[in-house]
Amino acid sequence: NDHAACLRMAFEGGTVEEVEHSCNNDEACVDMANVEGFVERLVHSCNNEISCAGMAFEEGRVGTVKECCNAGAEICLGVNSDADLFGRDPTCEIPSLMEKALQLVNEDGPTKEEHSQAVLCNVRTLLEIALVDVQVVAYTVDRALSQLGCSATPGDSELCVTLLEIKHLVMDEVKDEL
């Protein structure tokens, strides 16, 4: 039906690593990651007319786009970075940061040395729960911060910094709703 939805996606050296239930409208993702651009994941996103066309064009880099960029035509048109994405559609920020935190837990690197495998397993489970049920994000992020012993001080791991950023975003959303 939407034969032009992904026209020239990942063309000329570009990469889109994963597309899941996304780009389901005419020209929704045309020219995405074209000319050496990069988009990590699209999950339930970019399902409106030209909503994400030209995203990460010409060496742009965008991480996870999850359950956002669906609100209207051209909402994320031409987005070239995560900061640009979050500015265009603020509903992208928390899911994207949650995915980043989960990746940090799963990757080999400094976090594996800083925290025990048992703590990382607990944190992984908490983040996976939060990804499934956004209603529990605040609770699960608080629990993960506690398990990791994050202190909001310079020198915290990238995982702690990411989780603290999510916590502040969730608190801001709660304040806005009150």
Salt bridges, closest charged atoms under 4 A:
GLU18 OE1 - ARG41 NE 3.20
ASP31 OD1 - ARG8 NE 2.69
GLU99 OE1 - ARG41 NH1 2.67
GLU99 OE2 - LYS66 NZ 3.22
GLU114 OE1 - HIS115 NE2 3.80
ASP142 OD1 - LYS167 NZ 3.15
GLU158 OE2 - LYS100 NZ 3.48
